[in-house]
Amino acid sequence: MTAPDGGVYGSVELRRVNGATAARYKAIWRGEVIGWSATLREACYRVHMAHIAAHGPGGRPMADWGGASWRQTRE
């Protein structure tokens, strides 16, 4: 899979299983296997979401905005 800037960020490989009667797709992101899928669509989705997640800060939000979970843990 290729980013708009031309850099390759992941790939999906087809593997035949059960005597070549079924297909499985190996999702690879940055050279690491991140999962197996029964459909090509799901494998591409996994690789793309890993790429998108790498651009964010990660983790939970810093602010809770005073929701119900905040009151339960602080009182």
Wavefront OBJ file of the C-alpha trace (Angstrom):
o trace
v 0.000 0.000 0.000
v 1.307 3.417 -0.952
v 0.813 6.779 0.774
v 0.017 9.895 -1.277
v 3.646 11.009 -0.961
v 4.780 7.804 -2.696
v 6.107 5.983 0.365
v 5.160 2.352 0.899
v 3.678 1.793 4.359
v 2.226 -1.689 4.202
v 1.301 -4.706 2.145
v -1.164 -7.561 1.974
v -0.081 -11.046 0.920
v -2.347 -13.830 -0.308
v -1.849 -17.268 1.263
v -3.638 -20.420 0.150
v -4.671 -22.825 2.935
v -6.516 -26.138 3.266
v -5.077 -27.640 0.112
v -5.494 -24.386 -1.846
v -9.281 -24.369 -1.376
v -9.366 -21.316 0.909
v -7.515 -18.017 0.943
v -6.170 -15.971 3.849
v -4.632 -12.530 3.665
v -1.601 -11.546 5.723
v -1.632 -7.857 6.727
v 1.850 -6.363 7.034
v 2.586 -2.850 8.313
v 6.156 -1.510 8.458
v 7.520 -5.016 7.945
v 5.584 -6.507 10.877
v 2.656 -8.923 10.593
v -0.313 -7.253 12.276
v -2.903 -9.922 11.546
v -4.601 -12.370 9.238
v -7.931 -11.874 7.495
v -10.424 -13.923 5.553
v -11.130 -11.065 3.132
v -8.913 -8.705 1.184
v -11.033 -5.762 2.329
v -10.431 -6.499 6.010
v -6.688 -6.966 5.513
v -6.403 -3.624 3.693
v -8.488 -1.980 6.415
v -6.146 -3.267 9.137
v -3.047 -1.973 7.369
v -4.636 1.386 6.595
v -5.898 1.892 10.175
v -2.437 1.076 11.555
v -1.024 3.737 9.224
v -3.643 6.299 10.299
v -3.132 5.511 14.023
v 0.603 6.129 13.660
v -0.108 9.788 12.840
v -1.962 10.556 16.089
v -0.714 11.075 19.625
v -2.139 7.758 20.873
v -3.524 7.001 24.290
v -6.649 8.405 25.892
v -7.652 12.060 25.882
v -6.028 14.342 28.442
v -9.330 16.056 29.358
v -12.435 14.202 30.528
v -14.816 17.166 30.220
v -16.583 16.287 33.475
v -18.473 13.198 32.351
v -19.983 10.613 34.687
v -16.763 8.553 34.733
v -14.850 11.580 36.065
v -17.210 12.001 39.045
v -16.974 8.328 39.993
v -13.181 8.233 40.036
v -12.569 11.618 41.699
v -15.151 11.702 44.524
l 1 2 3 4 5 6 7 8 9 10 11 12 13 14 15 16 17 18 19 20 21 22 23 24 25 26 27 28 29 30 31 32 33 34 35 36 37 38 39 40 41 42 43 44 45 46 47 48 49 50 51 52 53 54 55 56 57 58 59 60 61 62 63 64 65 66 67 68 69 70 71 72 73 74 75
